Amino acid sequence: MSAMSHAPGVSLVARFLGEDAARGGPFVLLGLRPGIADDAVVIAALEGRLAAVAAHRQSETPEADEVRLALHAAAAQLLDPAVRVHLARKWGGEAAAQQAALASPSSEAGRGVLLEHDALLTLARYGGWNQRSLHRLMLLARAREASPDELVGALRRLSSRGVTDAQSVPRSAPVRVARGELRPLPVRLTGLPTPLADQPPRPADPRPPEMVRPEEDDPAKRLLRRGAFVFVGGFVALAVIGSIAAIIVTAPRTPVEPAPVPPPSTRAAAEPTRVEPFPLRPSGAKETAPRATVAPSASEMNAALRGLDAAVDGLALDSGEALALFRSSVEEVAAYWCLLTPDRQRAATNSVVEFMHSASAVPLIASAAAEVVASGSVAMRDGSAPAAEGVWAAVWSVGMLVRLSGESGLSAAVSRVIEDGFRQSIGGAAPAGAGSFEAGAVAALGLLPRRFVLGERPDRDAELERWKRWVRAVEAAAPEQPARRTELLLAGLDALVLAGPEPDGDQAVADAMVELTLALTWRRGDRSRTWLAQAFGNPRVSNADLHVITTALATRSNAEGVDPLMSLPARSIDAQRHDLRNKYETAWGLPSAAQRDDLADSWLRQLQRVMRESEGDRAPIEHLASAVLAARLNAAAALRWSGGLDAAAVLIDRLDAPVKDAMEAARGSVGDQAVVSPGRFDGAWAVRYISAQRDADARVALLRELGGGSLLDPISGEVVAQEAVRGSPAQVRQAARDTLLALRMNASAVKGLLEQAPTMPRTIQNAELVAQMTGTSVVSVRDPDWKLKTRRVLVERLMELLAAEGEVGRVDRLAPLLAETYSGMASSSLAPTSSDGTPASADESAARLRAQWQQLAAELSAGRSGIVRAEEIERRRTARLAVAGGPVQRFAVEQLTIAELLSAVIAVERPERAAEAAGVLGELANSRRAATHVLHQIAATELAIGRLWAIRFGEELQ
């Protein structure tokens, strides 16, 4: 062995195949020119190189095996059409890439080479033939759509290589495609050929037709195939072992000259000296071919879903190849996810999540995969909107980013890419229900209509196609939630009629209005009906808008009760508009004008009452109660404005009930003061009971007077507890026990039992009584620490009741009411509910509601002078938040910002009352400065918002 063969720095490839083969790149390694477009040529070159390695005198060394693996990897790359085009551009320029794009259909021989490559990597990874390697080969073969026979053939070729000379592979005639013809994007493991397009004819089946089984792919047949696959895999185990031995032992030692290598293409820059895996971020322009406008077939979508699963498995073999497969599969799924059924959408989402977790071990791969997921959301960044062909991908990307934002265990770099992606596309914090795909998709869909209208707009046909795709995405994002679907579609109509150009001057807007009108169901109980009635009374909705909507509704829909004459003329007067509104309200059974007036009067009366009751010095808890009442009235006002008159009426009718329940939840007890300061109560019931002395019947009657709703002072509670523990006779003791259990939510009753604990008889009945009073398990009377444990559970229970009965307890009951009210107002504008059904906190809900008012104020104030702009209000909010501490103060900041934004909206909608709205804010500033508690400020702000709503409705407060 020469010294040159051991000289450091000499490439293994150069040692076995010559210096020319070590110049870099898979083409040169296989002795091919860049731009080759025929799989058969690649396979023949691979066989020739393997024969040259086998003929080398060092063919039995581990170094030779490394070269063989490199040759298989290069062939696997060049057998993938998309990768071949990329590598041809990298190593041969654009002309070579165009030539490589004219690829012939993949052959069965090419699939066999890829299976050989998989087998080598799998056996090397898992230490030879074993159960794990068999399972991996089965998965890879299935991913490559290879039959068991093809896998067996690949393993046999591995076992025979080196014993016999490589046979030449017949070159198949290349199948050219016309320039400009688009091929469907292959979705499979990198290097995996598509199924054969033109297979050679199979020999005729010698069996009679009645013995030939049909080829449908039913579950039973798949199960049989898998069983046969396992059997065949076990059968060829010895062949695989022989293949390893054949590669290492039986190769001929006679050296041969390496096969001649064509000169490499001229390159301006120096070429790298290694065979590169798939690039994570290809430089230059995007290399994938333009996507065809025709939707993919079901089989192509199935291949994309299988590709996501295979990418997860491929991470263990080749992370670069797995990432390339993940990228192509994600592009296909994101572009056409609306065509999948809901269960298959969830399957695709879960596969992406699984890939992100599996790739966490390789930070570069994980970050690149996160950028692949976020790529669709780029079209929505900085307030922009995607083109028609990018709508589905943008919505899917945002939904997937929000879904991943709820995953733990991802690296900080990946989490940063994910959060930046959805924050830059939908803005602000993550939507409620973060951690679900639906939450992100709905948030994106809710923002797109106004961006369509206010942003850069394409031509008429492209504009209509964009709206059609948006409607299809709405149906796919909320397939089992008709109310949410209706809200999204109405948000689209709101954007068109309130922010868009007039439809009589913009045909694209008119077409979009018709599309959304026909997409709505207009069924009984849908908010679409009340929305239309409200639109008739909204001065911001023009007659041209109503003409387009009512014409489509009357002539092209199947809405119940609507006839062809119920269309508003394009040039109409207010009387015609009013009459048509009455027709729709009568046909649909909606509230009449008189009913709307009654609702307005009821709302005004309640607001004035709450304002009167909130005057004067009050305790902080009373101010919080007033704030909750005013917030519920403001929620009813928002429902009135959006057309939800029935829901507003219900809210007004039950305005006080939840607040009273929260304030009087502990009315069965005198309260914590009764427990702490017993001298303030005379114990009148206890005096009557003791006066009964030995009269058992009278004592039982007095015990039965007490119940769950009675007031119980500490002295009386101690008397009842004493009788329940050691009372006599038995009927008195039992009556006392029943009374005590009826009062178990009363702090005085529990305190009375605690007083008896030191001398309480150690009986099973008393142990059970303590367990029932405290809601704990029974303490065994045989326990030596029975009295200690009994006192402990009674003290813990008493502390819980004291906390619930005091002012802190009432705050804990009122705060969720306020949060629920604000969450409801936010959700009326498409903010998704939380995934677990629990409402968000009050400050979070207020932030979402503020964001909606901010968007409306920004749109209305654009291009206007003399009014406070939303940007100025936002700057003040940011300064206030910088000094706010805790959720209560953050809520107060968001609440005050809502009041300012509502005043700005009124200044545009009702300029004649802008000064009055500004006066309300001035009075609010004085009230906040004079307040002694933050809850007082919150109540004053909520009442000011109610006054602003009255101004917006054009109503007068007395």
SEROZA-393196 format. One record per residue (C-alpha): x negated, y, z. Coordinates in steps of 0.05 Angstrom, whole numbers, padded with zeros to 5 digits, always signed. Layout:
% residues N
XYZ;...
END
This chain:
% residues 958
+00000+00000+00000;-00032+00065-00022;-00044+00123+00023;+00000+00165-00020;+00060+00124+00000;+00049+00143+00073;+00028+00214+00062;+00069+00262+00104;+00116+00308+00066;+00125+00260+00007;+00200+00252-00008;+00229+00182-00003;+00266+00195-00068;+00200+00213-00102;+00168+00149-00075;+00221+00103-00104;+00248+00142-00164;+00194+00191-00183;+00181+00265-00172;+00235+00287-00222;+00289+00253-00182;+00270+00292-00120;+00281+00361-00150;+00349+00367-00114;+00421+00357-00129;+00464+00295-00142;+00458+00301-00218;+00382+00297-00218;+00382+00244-00165;+00424+00199-00210;+00386+00220-00273;+00444+00258-00303;+00452+00326-00333;+00499+00375-00298;+00568+00376-00328;+00577+00302-00340;+00651+00287-00345;+00656+00211-00349;+00662+00165-00289;+00632+00108-00328;+00568+00147-00340;+00562+00162-00266;+00572+00088-00248;+00521+00066-00300;+00470+00116-00274;+00482+00091-00203;+00471+00019-00224;+00407+00039-00260;+00379+00076-00200;+00397+00019-00154;+00362-00029-00200;+00300+00015-00199;+00300+00015-00123;+00309-00060-00122;+00250-00068-00168;+00204-00026-00125;+00152-00063-00084;+00179-00031-00020;+00252-00049-00034;+00257-00089+00030;+00240-00031+00075;+00289+00014+00114;+00266+00072+00071;+00294+00037+00010;+00360+00030+00045;+00361+00105+00059;+00351+00119-00015;+00407+00071-00033;+00453+00108+00015;+00433+00174-00017;+00449+00146-00086;+00517+00122-00064;+00532+00189-00032;+00513+00226-00096;+00557+00180-00138;+00615+00189-00090;+00610+00264-00098;+00606+00262-00174;+00665+00214-00179;+00711+00266-00148;+00735+00314-00203;+00741+00376-00159;+00674+00366-00127;+00641+00349-00193;+00664+00416-00221;+00637+00452-00161;+00569+00417-00164;+00564+00427-00238;+00574+00502-00229;+00522+00502-00173;+00469+00463-00211;+00485+00479-00284;+00524+00544-00287;+00594+00560-00312;+00586+00523-00379;+00570+00459-00343;+00629+00468-00296;+00676+00476-00356;+00649+00414-00387;+00656+00375-00322;+00728+00397-00316;+00744+00356-00379;+00741+00292-00339;+00767+00225-00360;+00817+00189-00316;+00784+00154-00257;+00772+00080-00269;+00777+00018-00226;+00701+00012-00230;+00694+00082-00200;+00739+00062-00143;+00696+00001-00133;+00633+00043-00127;+00667+00086-00074;+00687+00024-00036;+00615+00000-00037;+00595+00068-00009;+00647+00062+00046;+00625-00008+00063;+00552+00012+00070;+00568+00071+00115;+00618+00030+00157;+00570-00028+00168;+00514+00020+00186;+00559+00058+00234;+00589-00001+00270;+00528-00046+00272;+00548-00098+00220;+00610-00139+00210;+00658-00137+00269;+00730-00122+00285;+00719-00046+00285;+00684-00046+00218;+00739-00089+00188;+00792-00041+00214;+00755+00018+00186;+00747-00014+00117;+00821-00030+00116;+00838+00042+00130;+00790+00069+00078;+00815+00020+00025;+00887+00040+00039;+00868+00114+00035;+00835+00101-00033;+00896+00063-00056;+00853+00002-00069;+00880-00069-00069;+00849-00125-00026;+00820-00155-00089;+00782-00091-00105;+00754-00090-00035;+00731-00162-00040;+00699-00148-00107;+00662-00088-00079;+00635-00130-00022;+00614-00186-00069;+00577-00137-00113;+00539-00112-00052;+00520-00183-00034;+00497-00200-00104;+00459-00135-00118;+00385-00146-00118;+00389-00220-00137;+00412-00208-00208;+00400-00149-00252;+00453-00096-00252;+00501-00107-00309;+00516-00049-00352;+00584-00018-00345;+00622-00007-00410;+00632+00065-00423;+00705+00083-00429;+00728+00133-00480;+00735+00200-00445;+00805+00228-00444;+00803+00302-00457;+00854+00353-00436;+00871+00415-00475;+00839+00479-00451;+00884+00514-00401;+00923+00451-00384;+00932+00445-00309;+00923+00380-00271;+00955+00367-00204;+00905+00378-00148;+00879+00310-00125;+00894+00299-00051;+00852+00243-00022;+00785+00229+00010;+00728+00265-00026;+00706+00223-00083;+00770+00183-00084;+00796+00175-00155;+00869+00183-00172;+00908+00120-00190;+00892+00093-00259;+00928+00129-00313;+00911+00081-00369;+00894+00014-00340;+00875-00043-00386;+00934-00091-00398;+00938-00146-00347;+00942-00219-00370;+01012-00244-00378;+01039-00278-00316;+01043-00353-00330;+01102-00361-00283;+01173-00359-00308;+01208-00292-00296;+01252-00318-00240;+01189-00334-00199;+01159-00265-00206;+01172-00221-00146;+01195-00149-00156;+01143-00096-00142;+01185-00050-00099;+01146-00025-00038;+01193-00045+00017;+01172-00051+00091;+01171-00127+00091;+01124-00129+00031;+01078-00077+00062;+01074-00120+00125;+01056-00181+00083;+01004-00142+00046;+00972-00120+00111;+00971-00191+00136;+00939-00214+00072;+00889-00157+00076;+00868-00180+00146;+00862-00252+00123;+00821-00233+00062;+00777-00188+00104;+00762-00246+00152;+00749-00292+00093;+00695-00248+00064;+00659-00237+00130;+00604-00285+00110;+00598-00251+00043;+00587-00184+00077;+00533-00214+00122;+00501-00243+00060;+00504-00175+00027;+00463-00144+00081;+00413-00201+00078;+00411-00196+00002;+00396-00122+00004;+00339-00130+00053;+00309-00198+00035;+00322-00219-00036;+00303-00157-00076;+00246-00170-00127;+00178-00142-00109;+00154-00130-00179;+00145-00055-00188;+00177-00023-00248;+00174+00046-00275;+00230+00092-00253;+00284+00105-00304;+00272+00167-00347;+00307+00229-00322;+00332+00282-00369;+00302+00350-00356;+00344+00391-00306;+00382+00451-00329;+00347+00518-00327;+00359+00554-00262;+00340+00625-00244;+00329+00611-00171;+00290+00555-00137;+00332+00494-00123;+00339+00464-00054;+00301+00399-00041;+00358+00358-00012;+00424+00328-00032;+00476+00373-00001;+00541+00349+00029;+00605+00385+00012;+00596+00460+00024;+00637+00486+00081;+00646+00555+00050;+00633+00554-00024;+00603+00619-00049;+00632+00659-00104;+00702+00657-00130;+00751+00606-00109;+00735+00542-00146;+00801+00507-00145;+00842+00511-00208;+00903+00555-00208;+00963+00520-00178;+01016+00499-00226;+01083+00534-00219;+01119+00468-00223;+01133+00438-00154;+01095+00374-00139;+01129+00307-00143;+01147+00266-00082;+01088+00221-00094;+01040+00280-00096;+01068+00307-00031;+01061+00238-00001;+00989+00238-00023;+00978+00305+00012;+01007+00278+00077;+00964+00215+00071;+00905+00260+00058;+00915+00295+00125;+00915+00228+00161;+00855+00204+00122;+00817+00268+00138;+00822+00252+00212;+00794+00182+00200;+00740+00210+00154;+00710+00255+00207;+00674+00195+00236;+00643+00177+00169;+00627+00243+00135;+00651+00308+00167;+00637+00348+00104;+00679+00302+00061;+00733+00301+00114;+00735+00377+00115;+00740+00381+00039;+00799+00332+00041;+00830+00371+00098;+00824+00435+00058;+00857+00407-00005;+00912+00373+00035;+00928+00435+00076;+00931+00477+00012;+00982+00429-00017;+01024+00423+00046;+01023+00498+00061;+01044+00516-00010;+01103+00467-00012;+01121+00451+00061;+01192+00476+00049;+01204+00415+00004;+01190+00366+00061;+01242+00338+00107;+01240+00363+00180;+01209+00298+00205;+01154+00300+00153;+01141+00373+00168;+01130+00353+00240;+01085+00296+00218;+01042+00343+00178;+01038+00392+00236;+01016+00337+00283;+00963+00314+00234;+00933+00384+00231;+00932+00388+00307;+00899+00320+00311;+00846+00341+00261;+00830+00404+00300;+00821+00365+00364;+00779+00311+00330;+00735+00363+00296;+00720+00399+00362;+00657+00357+00370;+00628+00392+00308;+00636+00468+00319;+00620+00487+00247;+00672+00439+00220;+00724+00460+00271;+00714+00534+00256;+00718+00522+00181;+00782+00481+00191;+00813+00537+00232;+00797+00586+00176;+00830+00538+00127;+00894+00539+00169;+00891+00615+00175;+00878+00627+00101;+00952+00633+00083;+00964+00687+00136;+00913+00733+00103;+00969+00756+00056;+01007+00784+00116;+00951+00821+00150;+00952+00896+00160;+01027+00898+00150;+01024+00872+00079;+01069+00820+00046;+01049+00761+00002;+01069+00752-00070;+01123+00702-00089;+01076+00643-00095;+01044+00658-00028;+01107+00665+00015;+01112+00593+00036;+01037+00588+00050;+01038+00651+00092;+01097+00628+00134;+01067+00559+00144;+01000+00588+00163;+01029+00634+00216;+01072+00578+00244;+01012+00532+00247;+00969+00584+00281;+01021+00597+00334;+01028+00521+00343;+00952+00515+00353;+00951+00574+00401;+00987+00531+00451;+00935+00475+00448;+00884+00468+00503;+00815+00438+00492;+00797+00477+00429;+00732+00514+00429;+00728+00589+00442;+00707+00603+00371;+00766+00564+00342;+00815+00597+00391;+00789+00665+00370;+00801+00649+00296;+00871+00624+00312;+00891+00683+00356;+00862+00734+00308;+00900+00702+00252;+00970+00707+00280;+00958+00773+00316;+00934+00807+00251;+00991+00777+00211;+01051+00786+00258;+01021+00836+00306;+01025+00841+00382;+01027+00783+00429;+01046+00712+00412;+01121+00704+00402;+01164+00672+00455;+01159+00597+00449;+01085+00601+00431;+01060+00531+00420;+01114+00512+00370;+01110+00516+00295;+01182+00542+00291;+01166+00601+00335;+01111+00626+00290;+01149+00612+00226;+01211+00649+00250;+01168+00708+00273;+01136+00713+00205;+01202+00706+00169;+01232+00761+00212;+01177+00810+00192;+01174+00795+00117;+01239+00829+00093;+01219+00899+00113;+01149+00888+00086;+01180+00866+00020;+01220+00929+00017;+01169+00979+00043;+01105+00950+00014;+01079+00943-00056;+01133+00912-00100;+01125+00870-00162;+01169+00869-00224;+01242+00849-00221;+01234+00774-00235;+01176+00767-00186;+01215+00806-00133;+01275+00760-00140;+01231+00698-00137;+01199+00724-00074;+01266+00732-00040;+01289+00664-00063;+01227+00632-00033;+01239+00671+00031;+01310+00644+00035;+01285+00573+00023;+01235+00582+00079;+01289+00606+00125;+01329+00543+00112;+01267+00500+00124;+01246+00536+00188;+01314+00530+00221;+01349+00469+00190;+01388+00452+00253;+01399+00522+00280;+01453+00556+00238;+01456+00616+00285;+01382+00631+00277;+01387+00620+00202;+01444+00671+00200;+01404+00721+00242;+01344+00716+00195;+01387+00725+00133;+01422+00785+00164;+01354+00814+00181;+01338+00810+00107;+01403+00846+00089;+01388+00898+00143;+01321+00912+00111;+01351+00919+00042;+01410+00964+00061;+01375+01006+00114;+01304+01012+00089;+01306+00995+00015;+01322+01037-00046;+01394+01045-00069;+01415+00984-00110;+01447+01026-00165;+01377+01053-00181;+01336+00990-00167;+01361+00926-00199;+01312+00883-00160;+01343+00906-00094;+01412+00891-00121;+01391+00821-00142;+01361+00808-00073;+01425+00832-00039;+01466+00784-00081;+01418+00727-00065;+01423+00737+00010;+01498+00748+00008;+01508+00681-00026;+01460+00647+00022;+01503+00666+00082;+01561+00620+00099;+01611+00673+00123;+01645+00620+00166;+01690+00632+00225;+01649+00650+00286;+01588+00671+00245;+01557+00738+00261;+01557+00753+00187;+01630+00772+00190;+01621+00821+00247;+01558+00847+00213;+01598+00865+00151;+01652+00899+00191;+01599+00939+00228;+01566+00957+00162;+01630+00990+00138;+01626+01037+00198;+01551+01050+00194;+01536+01115+00157;+01466+01090+00139;+01498+01036+00095;+01516+01068+00029;+01576+01055-00015;+01528+01026-00067;+01502+00976-00017;+01573+00954+00002;+01593+00951-00071;+01539+00900-00086;+01552+00858-00024;+01628+00858-00028;+01628+00844-00103;+01584+00783-00094;+01625+00761-00034;+01692+00770-00070;+01674+00741-00138;+01617+00691-00128;+01626+00661-00058;+01675+00615-00025;+01685+00657+00037;+01751+00642+00072;+01805+00695+00064;+01768+00736+00012;+01800+00749-00056;+01771+00781-00119;+01804+00847-00103;+01765+00856-00037;+01707+00893-00070;+01688+00965-00056;+01683+01007-00119;+01615+01036-00133;+01644+01106-00131;+01691+01106-00072;+01715+01153-00018;+01717+01144+00057;+01790+01125+00056;+01777+01066+00009;+01720+01044+00052;+01763+01046+00114;+01820+01009+00081;+01774+00953+00056;+01745+00946+00125;+01815+00936+00153;+01828+00883+00100;+01766+00843+00119;+01782+00849+00193;+01853+00825+00181;+01831+00767+00136;+01778+00744+00186;+01815+00759+00251;+01764+00810+00275;+01778+00863+00327;+01818+00921+00300;+01801+00995+00307;+01845+00999+00368;+01809+00941+00401;+01742+00974+00385;+01765+01038+00418;+01788+01000+00480;+01720+00967+00484;+01685+01035+00478;+01729+01064+00533;+01715+01005+00579;+01640+01012+00567;+01640+01086+00582;+01680+01077+00646;+01632+01025+00672;+01572+01068+00655;+01601+01128+00692;+01617+01084+00752;+01546+01057+00757;+01518+01127+00751;+01561+01152+00808;+01544+01094+00853;+01469+01104+00842;+01469+01175+00869;+01442+01193+00938;+01392+01158+00983;+01393+01083+00973;+01350+01024+00992;+01302+00997+00939;+01343+00933+00932;+01404+00975+00916;+01366+01013+00862;+01346+00946+00832;+01419+00924+00832;+01438+00989+00795;+01383+00976+00745;+01409+00907+00730;+01480+00933+00721;+01456+00989+00674;+01414+00938+00635;+01475+00894+00625;+01514+00954+00599;+01457+00971+00552;+01457+00899+00526;+01532+00906+00513;+01518+00971+00475;+01467+00935+00432;+01518+00881+00417;+01570+00934+00399;+01521+00966+00351;+01504+00900+00317;+01577+00880+00311;+01580+00829+00368;+01644+00859+00397;+01669+00794+00429;+01603+00781+00465;+01601+00854+00487;+01671+00850+00515;+01654+00787+00555;+01592+00821+00583;+01630+00882+00605;+01686+00841+00637;+01635+00802+00678;+01589+00861+00691;+01587+00858+00767;+01597+00783+00782;+01524+00759+00774;+01497+00819+00813;+01546+00809+00870;+01529+00735+00873;+01455+00752+00878;+01466+00804+00932;+01514+00761+00973;+01481+00693+00963;+01467+00689+01038;+01535+00712+01061;+01543+00647+01101;+01493+00675+01151;+01488+00739+01189;+01419+00743+01157;+01347+00744+01179;+01360+00800+01228;+01408+00755+01265;+01353+00703+01274;+01298+00752+01292;+01340+00798+01337;+01394+00755+01370;+01411+00808+01422;+01449+00848+01369;+01503+00795+01365;+01551+00777+01421;+01563+00704+01405;+01639+00710+01409;+01651+00640+01381;+01602+00610+01432;+01641+00644+01490;+01706+00613+01465;+01675+00545+01458;+01644+00544+01527;+01710+00568+01557;+01744+00505+01530;+01702+00464+01580;+01726+00392+01583;+01783+00399+01532;+01755+00355+01477;+01811+00369+01428;+01803+00444+01435;+01728+00438+01425;+01737+00396+01362;+01786+00448+01335;+01737+00504+01349;+01681+00466+01314;+01724+00456+01253;+01737+00531+01249;+01665+00539+01227;+01648+00523+01156;+01600+00537+01099;+01628+00608+01089;+01631+00629+01162;+01586+00679+01196;+01542+00645+01247;+01500+00682+01298;+01440+00650+01331;+01475+00638+01398;+01532+00601+01366;+01484+00563+01322;+01447+00539+01384;+01512+00516+01417;+01533+00477+01355;+01464+00444+01350;+01465+00424+01423;+01532+00391+01415;+01509+00355+01352;+01448+00327+01387;+01476+00306+01455;+01549+00326+01456;+01601+00284+01492;+01649+00251+01479;+01632+00219+01412;+01686+00255+01372;+01659+00322+01395;+01587+00302+01376;+01610+00278+01307;+01650+00342+01294;+01589+00383+01314;+01546+00343+01266;+01595+00354+01209;+01597+00429+01224;+01522+00434+01228;+01513+00398+01161;+01565+00445+01129;+01522+00503+01153;+01455+00473+01133;+01441+00531+01086;+01448+00578+01145;+01384+00601+01180;+01419+00606+01248;+01441+00533+01244;+01371+00509+01229;+01342+00554+01284;+01392+00524+01334;+01369+00454+01316;+01296+00476+01323;+01311+00500+01394;+01336+00430+01411;+01275+00395+01380;+01231+00392+01443;+01285+00355+01484;+01321+00320+01427;+01336+00247+01442;+01294+00200+01399;+01352+00165+01363;+01363+00143+01292;+01425+00188+01287;+01385+00250+01306;+01328+00232+01258;+01379+00226+01202;+01411+00292+01222;+01343+00328+01217;+01329+00297+01149;+01397+00319+01122;+01388+00390+01149;+01319+00398+01119;+01326+00357+01056;+01266+00313+01074;+01256+00239+01086;+01274+00209+01153;+01218+00210+01205;+01214+00142+01239;+01233+00144+01313;+01177+00095+01325;+01126+00145+01301;+01086+00171+01362;+01086+00240+01330;+01160+00240+01318;+01175+00305+01356;+01116+00341+01324;+01137+00322+01254;+01209+00339+01269;+01192+00409+01292;+01146+00418+01231;+01200+00403+01179;+01250+00447+01216;+01201+00506+01218;+01186+00498+01144;+01260+00497+01126;+01274+00558+01170;+01220+00598+01136;+01249+00580+01068;+01318+00604+01088;+01292+00668+01119;+01256+00685+01055;+01318+00672+01014;+01365+00712+01060;+01323+00775+01067;+01311+00832+01019;+01255+00793+00985;+01304+00737+00970;+01353+00785+00938;+01297+00814+00896;+01280+00743+00874;+01352+00733+00851;+01360+00800+00816;+01293+00799+00778;+01312+00738+00735;+01378+00773+00718;+01339+00833+00692;+01291+00789+00654;+01348+00749+00623;+01384+00812+00601;+01322+00840+00567;+01306+00773+00536;+01377+00772+00506;+01369+00841+00476;+01302+00821+00446;+01330+00755+00418;+01386+00792+00383;+01333+00815+00334;+01304+00747+00319;+01255+00740+00376;+01254+00664+00386;+01273+00635+00453;+01220+00599+00494;+01208+00526+00477;+01227+00500+00545;+01291+00541+00549;+01268+00586+00606;+01271+00662+00595;+01208+00702+00591;+01189+00749+00647;+01220+00819+00648;+01156+00854+00627;+01144+00806+00568;+01216+00813+00544;+01213+00889+00551;+01149+00889+00509;+01183+00850+00453;+01244+00896+00455;+01198+00957+00454;+01162+00930+00392;+01229+00925+00355;+01249+00996+00373;+01179+01019+00354;+01185+00988+00285;+01253+01020+00274;+01229+01088+00298;+01168+01085+00253;+01210+01069+00192;+01260+01124+00206;+01209+01178+00223;+01165+01165+00162;+01159+01227+00120;+01201+01270+00167;+01179+01331+00204;+01202+01363+00269;+01213+01298+00308;+01170+01258+00355;+01135+01203+00317;+01128+01131+00339;+01052+01137+00336;+01053+01192+00389;+01098+01151+00434;+01052+01091+00426;+00992+01132+00448;+01029+01152+00512;+01048+01080+00525;+00976+01057+00518;+00953+01110+00568;+01006+01090+00618;+00990+01016+00612;+00917+01031+00627;+00936+01052+00698;+00994+01004+00709;+00983+00948+00758;+01024+00885+00761;+01086+00862+00722;+01134+00912+00755;+01095+00973+00733;+01083+00943+00664;+01158+00934+00658;+01169+01006+00679;+01121+01029+00624;+01155+00989+00570;+01223+01011+00594;+01205+01084+00591;+01176+01075+00521;+01242+01044+00498;+01278+01106+00523;+01232+01152+00485;+01237+01110+00421;+01313+01109+00426;+01312+01185+00432;+01269+01188+00369;+01318+01143+00331;+01376+01187+00352;+01339+01249+00327;+01339+01218+00257;+01408+01186+00258;+01444+01243+00293;+01402+01306+00285;+01460+01348+00312;+01451+01313+00380;+01375+01309+00381;+01370+01366+00432;+01419+01330+00478;+01377+01266+00474;+01314+01307+00490;+01350+01336+00550;+01364+01266+00576;+01289+01251+00574;+01275+01316+00610;+01322+01298+00667;+01292+01229+00669;+01222+01258+00678;+01247+01299+00738;+01281+01238+00769;+01219+01196+00762;+01176+01248+00795;+01224+01254+00854;+01230+01178+00863;+01200+01147+00925;+01197+01075+00899;+01183+01042+00832;+01251+01008+00834;+01283+01077+00838;+01245+01097+00775;+01268+01034+00739;+01341+01048+00757;+01336+01120+00733;+01305+01099+00667;+01357+01046+00654;+01413+01095+00666;+01380+01145+00619;+01378+01091+00565;+01453+01082+00576;+01465+01156+00566;+01424+01154+00502;+01467+01096+00476;+01529+01139+00488;+01497+01195+00447;+01480+01146+00391;+01553+01122+00389;+01576+01194+00387;+01612+01187+00453;+01617+01238+00509;+01603+01224+00583;+01644+01263+00634;
END
